[in-house]
Amino acid sequence: YLNDYEPKDLVELDSEYVAPTCDHPQLRKVAAEALVKMIKDAKKEGMYLLLNSGYRSYEEQEKIYQETEQKYGGAYAAEYVATPGASEHQTGLGIDMTSQSVVDKQRLVFGDTTEYKWVVENCAKYGFIVRFTEGTDGITGISHEPWHLRYVGKKVAKEIKDQNWMLEEYCLYKNVIPKFKKD
């Protein structure tokens, strides 16, 4: 676990791309640029996507984990919240999405929106994967989170989508282990 890792190329997204309740509007530059392009292209098709959470520090993830544990218990926290130091949000490449329909309370959760279906179909074109899909918690260790995307780059995202793999399977089958490196 890396409690002191912070990407050096974090950028803040303009408010038009960010949900009003988002406390974490930063991403690594490459992910931010890809996300803005995806949001703009989705809008052309009548889909209104928003960033709900981006980069979170170790301390912020620790706070979220502890609050979830206190509110719902340890088993729930372990299943639904990444351990501090192991969250993809700390890389600046993990994002939580939402849609204007959820913000406007027309829909309860992002996974029940037409925007989510659009994201599943199209996110790989922009270098993103839906990170935790239905029935893959035995592989990922995390329950289904339709809102959580991970930037991996277009080539990797396309291969993961085409093969119907999780990121862990990609790493295993390609013999690639992502490395954190100090920028």
QUIRATA-V732432 format. One record per helix or strand of 2 or more residues. SS is the DSSP state (H for helix, E for strand). FROM is the first residue (numbers start at 0). LEN is the number of residues. If there is no record, write none. Layout:
BEGIN
{{SS:FROM:LEN} {SS:FROM:LEN}}
END
This chain:
BEGIN
{{E:9:3} {H:14:3} {E:25:3} {H:28:16} {E:48:5} {H:57:15} {H:73:7} {H:87:4} {E:93:6} {H:99:4} {H:109:3} {H:113:13} {E:127:5} {H:136:4} {E:144:7} {H:153:10} {H:166:8}}
END
